[in-house]
Amino acid sequence: PSPPSMAMPAQPAAITTSDATVGVDLPPSSASVAPQQMMPTPPLPTPPPTKTPKTPPPTVPPSPPPTNPPTSPPTTLPLTVGPTIMDLDDRASPPPTATPTTSLPTLLPSSSLSPTTETEAEWIRLIQSRSAASSPDLQQQQQEQFDDPTSPQRRALDWMLQDPFSLDISFENRLIQRYTVAVFWYATGGPTTWDTQNGGAGWVEDASSGSSLSECRWNDSLLICNDENQVISINLEGSGLSGTIPPEIGLLSATLQTLDLDFNNLSGTLPTELGQLTSLQWLDLDEGNDFRGTIPSEFGLMTALTDLNLSENTNLTGELPTQLSNLTNLRFLFLDGTQLSGSIPSNLCLSSLSIAYINCGDDDDAPKKIDCDCCSGSGGFPTSC
């Protein structure tokens, strides 16, 4: 093939094309000279490899890549800072922005939306620090509840760790409140016995009603919040509740004013943590419920109480605690249909008590007697029997 090309010196363009195929990178202007010098050499000359490093491709790719990576990380940073709980509660109204009445720092300043072991540990520490578990025995019992996958406490915690709304909460008080009402739901038969037509709809697991909403929107007629999204009333009369009142109810001590649970099927003992509800004004646990044991002396701490109704809990026994004398705002007291005994503190008659229904000892079904120096048995005020 080379002899024919050497026979045509008048066509340098053809020679240049042939040389280019073996790697010669000479400008067109010198193509007529270079072939003359390379004719005697073999078809694959040695000079071309020395010129291949001059090819441009290696110089093109290195420059663009380093400029791209710095732009991507900032796009993930905003995800770690969720909106505050007030923004989620009332997007259309400003009042919830006043919730910073809670002077506590935010719970998880660097939390993400995914539940993590660190988040769970932080929440458990917060719950334990707020609870009344001051003794090692009670603290151990609480830890055992978190270790038990079937306990109301564990089930409530697991639900919150999967709940987007819970994971977005910024304030400690709000996290405690949501945990408390979730525990209450599981402890009182929420998944099994609650009447969804009268109290159950919208609580915790009812996804069709939007369980990932604020707890203040679960059922605004039975679980009532104030303008700062604090639970002030739980009114679940005749709602199919069963089981027991969990001790976590005491965590609502600063805000809860009404707890009406009559005409249900609750049982067990009256938790001493009810005494922590120092803002409570109305406690109604009568009719249909079957509470047992004595009235805790801690009931004397509920100094804001105006109405106490424990009627028809036939297994309530023992004497009235003397600490009830601290309830100087009490106006209505209903203890009939129980096996309680003792005396109504006389100072209550002098301060606030208007009506008292008690066992006078003349009923065969209620042989225990409660003494009341200022009570009349003929419909006066206070009224007995």
Secondary structure, DSSP 8 states (H G I E B T S, - for coil): -HHHHHT-TT-HHHHHHHHHTTT----GGGTTTHHHHHTTS-SS-SHHHHHGGG-SGGGSTTSSGGGSGGGSGGGTGGGGS---HHHHH-SS-SGGGGGGG--S-BS-TT--SS--HHHHHHHHHHHHHHSS--SHHHHHHHHHHHH-TTSHHHHHHHHHHT-HHHHT--BHHHHHHHHHHHHHHHHTTTTTT--IIIIITTSTT-GGG-TTS-GGGT-TTTEEE-TTS-EEEEE-TTS--EE---GGGGGGTTT--EEE--SSEEEEE--GGGGG-TT--EEE--SS-EEEE---GGGGG-TT--EEE-TT-TEEEEE--GGGGG-TT--EEE-TTSEEEEE--HHHHHHT--EEE--BS-BTTB--BEE-TT-BSSS-SSB--
